[in-house]
Amino acid sequence: MEEFKYYLDNKVFTLISEVADSLGVECYVIGGFVRDIFLERPSKDIDVVVVGSGIAVAEAFSKAWKRSTISVFKNFGTAQVKLAHQEVEFVGARKESYRADSRNPIVENGTLEDDQNRRDFTINALALCLNKDRFGELVDPFGGVQDIERKIIRTPLDPDVTFSDDPLRMMRCIRFATQLSFYIEQGTFEAIQKMKQRISIISAERIVDELNKIMASKKPSIGFELMERSGLLELIMPEIHALVGTEERDGRAHKDNFLHSLQVLDSVAAQSDDLWLRWAALLHDVGKPATKKWVNNVGWTFYNHNYVGERMVKRIFQRMKLPMNEKMKFVQKMVLLHMRPIALVEDEVTDSAVRRLLFDAGDDIDSLMILCQADITSKNAEKVKRFHENYKIVERKMKEIEEKDRVRNFQPPVSGEEIMKTFNLTPCATVGQIKVAIKDAILDGIIPNEHEPAYQFMLQKAKELGVEKVG
């Protein structure tokens, strides 16, 4: 008991203890806060379970704690108290039962044992008593501490029942295994395989919330490998499942694009915390199954898989309720352009090609270069070395051209309005042709990115199109 008092030595727990004792109810901090003590990591989550009315304890606590706000959810028997730098959630101890077609439980008042029985995993069922006479006493009926020491994820009760009752727990199981680098106990994993179809009753928003937490982990490939092995991936993201496996013909096989995509994802994750760049890494080759073709004397080809993949991104985001905004457009852009720097590396690095890459990628060029370097996963060490050396040439060239020509996100120095005014034109195809010609001339290095050369080029192009200057 004494060893845990140290972790409860602050005003929050002292006041909760006083309030609970004054109301004559048992009170425990439970779940993530207690788990994270044993994982030796900070935790902002404070979940308090009361054997009685959690709302009553929350209201008394909030009243005693100056400058706090309380939100009460009577239908759920819970209350949330917001302090300056953290939130405390109070709930009455309960037991739950479920209908087959819903993850929303039928809730009844219960004991601490009932409440721990309903927890998803043993490591989240740990509780520390907050009442004065047992302050800091650990209640661990399922061996959660031992599971933390053994790095095991398992359910407190029968995993078939646990996952059937609330199928989201299957995703949470995989998410915890990914975040903590823990193993899923065999019986628990087999239950996920058996219960996988139950995921269909879970909303896309809740699934995506877990996917994003997996994606934000240090090594997100763990989660996607577990989803594939369990059968969940095919149900949640069939487009990624379609990348699995290789095919051989005439002694030539293509690489496993699923494993390759996970390798790229982990490489990007090691360099960037950008969630949407990580999504782009996972999806960069998503168009390959649809474009796979055997060509005699060439081998396996995936022509235009980047264009097909770009279109698929929108459908995937729409179905999965991912944001249909600039984040989705960023992922589309990365998927579309992910081969461009590699093409530069393989060919002669011309100023024109670099200008066009800078123009098309705009402010996302640095993200694109991270993705493209991660995309080099050849087992041929010499080939990888050569690619990385060539990338340094491309990056140096990009820096030189950007400083000289300022083409990243540039707008042609002659606007559409100026073209219309010069030639007395209304908005029409000719205006667009002249504007595009000026842009291409700058990107191809024919003229500098300056107004006067662009103006003279405009006059020349207009003459070719049979358009006369006014006045």
Legacy VTK file of the C-alpha trace (Angstrom):
# vtk DataFile Version 3.0
C-alpha trace
ASCII
DATASET POLYDATA
POINTS 471 float
0.000 0.000 0.000
2.752 2.428 0.981
4.579 2.155 -2.360
1.625 3.598 -4.294
0.876 6.506 -1.953
3.707 8.401 -3.635
1.819 8.455 -6.940
-1.338 9.699 -5.226
0.446 12.446 -3.301
-1.272 15.469 -4.784
-4.237 17.709 -3.978
-6.552 16.022 -6.498
-6.464 12.597 -4.860
-6.368 13.997 -1.334
-9.557 15.969 -1.957
-11.319 13.071 -3.711
-10.432 10.901 -0.717
-11.926 13.428 1.732
-15.098 13.833 -0.336
-15.619 10.069 -0.739
-15.144 9.449 2.999
-17.526 12.295 3.881
-20.186 10.693 1.645
-19.424 7.207 3.003
-18.674 5.559 -0.373
-15.843 3.400 -1.677
-13.754 5.237 -4.274
-10.908 4.113 -6.573
-8.718 5.550 -9.320
-8.789 2.965 -12.089
-7.563 2.250 -15.609
-4.951 4.180 -17.556
-3.561 6.245 -14.670
-2.783 3.120 -12.631
-1.486 1.194 -15.668
0.890 4.026 -16.528
2.422 3.951 -13.047
3.741 0.476 -13.853
4.729 1.508 -17.373
6.672 4.396 -15.823
5.167 6.988 -18.114
3.119 10.134 -17.422
-0.652 9.949 -17.639
-3.178 12.748 -17.932
-6.152 10.402 -17.619
-7.752 10.238 -14.186
-10.751 7.893 -14.101
-12.438 7.469 -10.736
-14.951 4.710 -10.027
-17.303 5.075 -7.072
-19.262 2.224 -5.497
-22.354 4.391 -5.368
-23.080 7.672 -7.110
-20.134 8.899 -9.144
-22.062 12.078 -9.948
-22.526 12.912 -6.253
-18.784 12.576 -5.583
-17.981 14.632 -8.691
-20.347 17.436 -7.644
-18.924 17.559 -4.106
-15.347 17.473 -5.471
-16.055 20.252 -7.989
-17.675 22.409 -5.312
-14.634 21.997 -3.051
-12.101 22.620 -5.840
-12.158 26.294 -6.696
-11.976 27.215 -10.390
-13.262 23.921 -11.730
-16.135 23.224 -14.113
-18.342 20.154 -14.112
-20.277 18.395 -16.872
-22.862 15.845 -15.770
-24.156 13.043 -18.008
-27.064 11.603 -16.033
-28.039 9.071 -18.703
-24.604 7.452 -18.368
-24.138 8.016 -14.636
-20.903 9.902 -15.251
-19.515 13.364 -14.608
-16.402 15.147 -15.820
-14.622 17.785 -13.758
-12.216 20.075 -15.609
-9.362 21.534 -13.595
-6.724 23.959 -14.862
-4.460 21.351 -16.446
-6.351 18.064 -16.343
-9.730 16.369 -16.310
-11.129 13.901 -13.793
-13.905 11.535 -14.868
-16.205 10.052 -12.221
-18.470 7.042 -12.764
-20.495 4.801 -10.527
-19.374 1.172 -10.410
-21.522 -0.816 -12.794
-22.117 -4.117 -14.461
-23.118 -4.393 -18.085
-24.965 -6.696 -20.458
-25.215 -6.407 -24.228
-27.575 -7.104 -27.130
-26.118 -8.811 -30.189
-26.819 -5.894 -32.525
-25.317 -3.098 -30.426
-22.186 -2.169 -28.497
-24.278 0.050 -26.189
-24.646 -1.856 -22.915
-27.579 -2.267 -20.561
-26.120 -0.807 -17.371
-26.885 -1.632 -13.722
-25.299 -0.495 -10.493
-22.567 -2.865 -9.379
-19.592 -3.526 -7.143
-15.924 -2.777 -7.806
-15.588 -6.415 -8.890
-18.418 -5.951 -11.418
-16.731 -2.844 -12.742
-13.346 -4.519 -13.115
-14.992 -7.493 -14.851
-16.355 -5.184 -17.571
-12.938 -3.625 -18.326
-11.406 -4.388 -21.719
-7.970 -5.684 -20.668
-6.293 -6.820 -17.481
-3.782 -3.971 -17.667
-6.698 -1.510 -17.645
-8.524 -3.164 -14.744
-5.989 -2.111 -12.083
-7.410 0.061 -9.293
-5.976 2.010 -6.352
-8.224 2.717 -3.376
-8.630 6.410 -2.452
-10.453 5.973 0.878
-8.327 7.083 3.821
-8.190 3.725 5.622
-7.021 1.889 2.460
-5.397 4.816 0.628
-3.048 3.502 -2.094
-4.129 -0.158 -1.801
-3.833 -1.948 -5.166
-6.756 -4.086 -6.338
-5.570 -6.384 -9.139
-7.910 -9.404 -9.442
-6.725 -10.488 -12.917
-2.946 -10.277 -12.641
-2.671 -7.053 -14.626
0.661 -6.117 -13.045
2.137 -9.469 -14.064
0.799 -8.964 -17.601
2.529 -5.583 -17.779
5.772 -7.214 -16.665
5.326 -9.960 -19.291
4.195 -7.413 -21.938
0.915 -9.255 -22.525
-2.478 -7.951 -23.639
-5.405 -10.161 -22.583
-9.016 -9.754 -21.485
-10.131 -10.137 -17.856
-12.920 -12.573 -18.774
-13.670 -14.826 -21.769
-12.317 -12.892 -24.794
-15.089 -14.252 -27.043
-17.652 -12.555 -24.788
-15.534 -9.412 -24.325
-15.142 -8.835 -28.076
-18.670 -9.920 -28.961
-20.099 -7.479 -26.412
-18.026 -4.533 -27.657
-16.209 -5.247 -30.947
-14.328 -1.939 -30.776
-12.208 -3.659 -28.130
-10.610 -5.722 -30.925
-9.219 -2.503 -32.418
-8.225 -1.234 -28.977
-6.401 -4.512 -28.335
-4.346 -4.096 -31.487
-3.818 -0.408 -30.764
-2.451 -1.083 -27.257
-0.194 -3.841 -28.611
1.153 -1.345 -31.168
1.597 1.590 -28.788
3.182 -0.452 -25.991
5.024 -3.044 -28.115
3.149 -5.755 -26.170
2.112 -9.210 -27.376
-1.517 -10.255 -27.646
-2.133 -13.439 -25.632
-2.927 -16.346 -27.959
-6.477 -16.992 -26.761
-7.252 -13.280 -26.982
-5.892 -13.082 -30.539
-7.809 -16.178 -31.613
-10.976 -14.549 -30.267
-10.352 -11.524 -32.508
-10.048 -13.883 -35.472
-13.328 -15.554 -34.520
-15.201 -12.330 -33.759
-13.816 -10.163 -36.592
-17.181 -9.913 -38.424
-18.638 -8.154 -35.370
-16.593 -5.076 -36.314
-19.397 -4.286 -38.775
-21.553 -2.808 -35.985
-18.873 -0.239 -35.104
-19.079 3.211 -36.682
-16.382 4.312 -39.124
-15.551 7.293 -36.871
-14.677 5.041 -33.914
-12.594 2.716 -36.067
-10.698 5.640 -37.586
-9.991 7.031 -34.112
-8.205 3.766 -33.252
-6.490 3.646 -36.662
-5.128 7.154 -36.156
-3.722 6.157 -32.762
-2.063 3.137 -34.397
-0.778 5.391 -37.174
0.658 7.831 -34.610
2.607 5.063 -32.829
6.369 4.727 -32.970
6.127 1.655 -35.231
2.666 1.658 -36.844
3.392 -1.418 -38.986
2.805 -3.597 -35.900
-0.872 -2.657 -35.877
-1.414 -3.232 -39.591
0.349 -6.607 -39.475
-1.887 -7.641 -36.552
-4.998 -6.437 -38.385
-3.982 -8.444 -41.451
-3.235 -11.617 -39.451
-6.508 -11.341 -37.533
-8.632 -10.765 -40.640
-9.760 -7.282 -39.571
-7.803 -5.451 -42.264
-9.740 -7.032 -45.121
-12.978 -5.841 -43.503
-11.788 -2.350 -42.563
-9.394 -1.483 -45.411
-9.817 -3.990 -48.256
-7.665 -1.771 -50.499
-4.646 -2.319 -48.229
-5.398 -6.035 -47.836
-5.335 -6.270 -51.655
-1.626 -5.355 -51.556
-0.770 -8.598 -49.708
1.259 -11.295 -51.435
3.412 -11.844 -54.498
2.856 -13.475 -57.875
5.481 -15.266 -59.944
5.582 -15.760 -63.696
8.414 -17.089 -65.841
10.596 -17.114 -62.755
9.987 -13.415 -62.011
8.027 -12.249 -58.979
7.043 -8.752 -57.872
7.621 -7.670 -54.277
4.943 -7.964 -51.599
3.474 -4.471 -51.818
1.819 -4.776 -48.397
5.097 -5.446 -46.601
6.796 -2.784 -48.716
4.111 -0.215 -47.769
4.547 -1.019 -44.071
8.315 -0.620 -44.402
7.795 2.791 -46.026
5.300 3.724 -43.294
7.763 2.882 -40.514
10.558 4.783 -42.298
8.362 7.880 -42.596
7.266 7.505 -38.956
10.915 7.500 -37.890
11.370 10.910 -39.547
8.032 12.682 -39.162
5.131 12.944 -36.709
2.858 14.230 -39.493
-0.194 11.929 -39.320
-1.231 12.665 -42.903
2.222 12.015 -44.322
2.029 8.648 -42.553
-1.337 7.996 -44.217
0.262 8.908 -47.546
3.037 6.383 -46.859
0.493 3.619 -46.213
-1.506 4.509 -49.331
1.284 5.465 -51.756
1.053 2.154 -53.684
-2.669 1.539 -53.150
-3.235 1.717 -56.924
-0.916 -1.190 -57.709
-3.392 -4.121 -57.529
-5.671 -2.382 -60.056
-2.792 -1.651 -62.463
-0.757 -4.869 -62.142
0.038 -6.363 -65.547
2.502 -8.880 -66.958
4.346 -7.591 -70.023
6.485 -10.042 -72.004
10.198 -9.171 -72.040
9.526 -6.559 -69.356
8.005 -8.373 -66.358
5.449 -7.132 -63.863
4.328 -3.551 -64.414
2.149 -1.114 -62.462
1.822 1.684 -64.997
-0.004 4.789 -63.747
-0.586 3.311 -60.295
0.051 6.760 -58.827
-2.836 8.279 -60.843
-5.170 5.406 -59.944
-4.054 5.618 -56.305
-4.765 9.352 -56.159
-8.388 8.730 -57.182
-8.712 5.860 -54.692
-7.619 8.086 -51.793
-10.798 10.161 -52.075
-13.023 7.056 -52.043
-11.160 5.573 -49.064
-11.341 8.806 -47.052
-15.039 9.176 -47.875
-15.947 5.629 -46.840
-13.892 5.696 -43.663
-15.116 9.149 -42.588
-11.606 10.573 -42.731
-11.475 14.365 -43.283
-12.544 15.402 -46.795
-10.520 18.621 -46.729
-6.952 19.833 -47.258
-5.646 16.793 -45.348
-7.185 14.451 -47.900
-5.875 16.628 -50.754
-2.386 16.503 -49.231
-2.494 12.679 -49.160
-3.724 12.674 -52.766
-0.861 14.952 -53.805
1.726 12.748 -52.089
0.331 9.594 -53.733
0.235 11.285 -57.147
3.773 12.715 -56.966
5.569 9.978 -55.026
7.380 8.666 -58.126
8.550 12.021 -59.450
11.741 12.454 -57.369
12.669 8.811 -58.054
12.294 9.473 -61.786
14.641 12.446 -61.385
17.140 10.275 -59.556
17.075 7.635 -62.282
17.360 10.131 -65.173
19.560 13.143 -65.769
18.638 15.830 -63.251
17.638 18.744 -65.508
16.793 22.226 -64.268
13.445 22.054 -66.058
12.410 18.811 -64.328
13.412 20.193 -60.931
11.488 23.425 -61.547
8.358 21.461 -62.433
8.705 19.269 -59.348
9.077 22.340 -57.124
6.084 23.985 -58.764
3.821 20.915 -58.515
4.795 20.020 -54.935
4.820 23.603 -53.631
5.197 23.872 -49.855
4.836 20.084 -49.550
8.151 19.365 -51.298
9.955 18.503 -48.044
7.227 15.998 -47.078
7.380 14.507 -50.567
11.138 14.023 -50.311
10.750 12.242 -46.949
8.182 9.887 -48.513
10.268 9.249 -51.613
13.451 8.448 -49.716
11.462 6.073 -47.485
10.162 4.413 -50.671
13.643 3.057 -51.412
13.398 -0.391 -49.826
15.562 -2.492 -52.138
17.555 -5.331 -50.568
20.401 -4.370 -52.896
22.600 -2.223 -50.642
24.560 -0.811 -53.575
21.340 0.278 -55.312
20.058 1.957 -52.140
23.369 3.760 -51.679
23.289 5.002 -55.275
19.718 6.255 -54.918
20.491 8.166 -51.726
23.564 9.755 -53.278
21.509 10.837 -56.282
18.843 12.233 -53.964
21.462 14.525 -52.466
22.144 15.842 -55.977
18.412 16.457 -56.513
18.073 18.217 -53.157
21.101 20.440 -53.893
19.690 21.254 -57.321
16.290 22.083 -55.801
17.881 24.482 -53.340
19.891 26.228 -56.076
16.890 26.592 -58.414
14.553 27.731 -55.636
16.992 30.462 -54.611
17.516 31.534 -58.230
14.070 31.154 -59.819
11.611 31.231 -56.873
9.308 28.700 -58.573
7.806 27.072 -55.486
4.144 28.141 -55.423
4.893 30.881 -57.941
2.192 32.686 -59.885
3.193 33.763 -63.418
4.275 37.433 -63.251
1.715 38.291 -65.950
-1.807 37.732 -64.642
-4.927 36.726 -66.553
-6.342 40.214 -65.936
-3.307 41.823 -67.562
-3.586 39.506 -70.590
-7.291 40.395 -71.038
-6.612 44.117 -70.688
-3.674 44.049 -73.135
-5.644 42.286 -75.870
-9.154 43.470 -74.964
-10.294 39.905 -74.303
-13.054 38.547 -72.114
-12.381 35.329 -70.085
-11.797 32.643 -72.719
-9.594 29.698 -73.708
-7.051 31.989 -75.389
-6.312 33.763 -72.098
-5.693 30.383 -70.467
-3.430 29.250 -73.334
-1.252 32.359 -73.038
-1.039 32.071 -69.245
-0.073 28.373 -69.395
2.526 29.116 -72.086
4.136 31.765 -69.840
4.173 29.337 -66.897
5.729 26.556 -68.992
8.342 28.922 -70.431
9.449 29.869 -66.915
9.500 26.242 -65.702
11.455 25.172 -68.797
14.005 27.937 -68.241
13.175 29.734 -71.511
12.519 32.987 -69.658
13.282 34.092 -66.082
10.514 34.441 -63.499
10.298 38.223 -64.007
7.603 40.545 -65.368
9.302 42.153 -68.381
10.570 38.913 -69.994
7.166 37.316 -69.287
5.383 40.318 -70.854
7.473 40.137 -74.023
6.875 36.371 -74.211
3.119 37.047 -73.848
3.200 39.407 -76.863
5.060 36.803 -78.922
2.674 33.975 -77.936
-0.391 36.111 -78.632
0.942 36.922 -82.107
1.319 33.187 -82.816
-2.330 32.757 -81.791
-3.432 35.639 -84.034
-4.325 37.975 -81.184
-3.527 41.688 -81.605
-2.522 44.082 -78.847
-4.930 46.952 -78.248
-3.559 50.500 -78.758
LINES 1 472
471 0 1 2 3 4 5 6 7 8 9 10 11 12 13 14 15 16 17 18 19 20 21 22 23 24 25 26 27 28 29 30 31 32 33 34 35 36 37 38 39 40 41 42 43 44 45 46 47 48 49 50 51 52 53 54 55 56 57 58 59 60 61 62 63 64 65 66 67 68 69 70 71 72 73 74 75 76 77 78 79 80 81 82 83 84 85 86 87 88 89 90 91 92 93 94 95 96 97 98 99 100 101 102 103 104 105 106 107 108 109 110 111 112 113 114 115 116 117 118 119 120 121 122 123 124 125 126 127 128 129 130 131 132 133 134 135 136 137 138 139 140 141 142 143 144 145 146 147 148 149 150 151 152 153 154 155 156 157 158 159 160 161 162 163 164 165 166 167 168 169 170 171 172 173 174 175 176 177 178 179 180 181 182 183 184 185 186 187 188 189 190 191 192 193 194 195 196 197 198 199 200 201 202 203 204 205 206 207 208 209 210 211 212 213 214 215 216 217 218 219 220 221 222 223 224 225 226 227 228 229 230 231 232 233 234 235 236 237 238 239 240 241 242 243 244 245 246 247 248 249 250 251 252 253 254 255 256 257 258 259 260 261 262 263 264 265 266 267 268 269 270 271 272 273 274 275 276 277 278 279 280 281 282 283 284 285 286 287 288 289 290 291 292 293 294 295 296 297 298 299 300 301 302 303 304 305 306 307 308 309 310 311 312 313 314 315 316 317 318 319 320 321 322 323 324 325 326 327 328 329 330 331 332 333 334 335 336 337 338 339 340 341 342 343 344 345 346 347 348 349 350 351 352 353 354 355 356 357 358 359 360 361 362 363 364 365 366 367 368 369 370 371 372 373 374 375 376 377 378 379 380 381 382 383 384 385 386 387 388 389 390 391 392 393 394 395 396 397 398 399 400 401 402 403 404 405 406 407 408 409 410 411 412 413 414 415 416 417 418 419 420 421 422 423 424 425 426 427 428 429 430 431 432 433 434 435 436 437 438 439 440 441 442 443 444 445 446 447 448 449 450 451 452 453 454 455 456 457 458 459 460 461 462 463 464 465 466 467 468 469 470
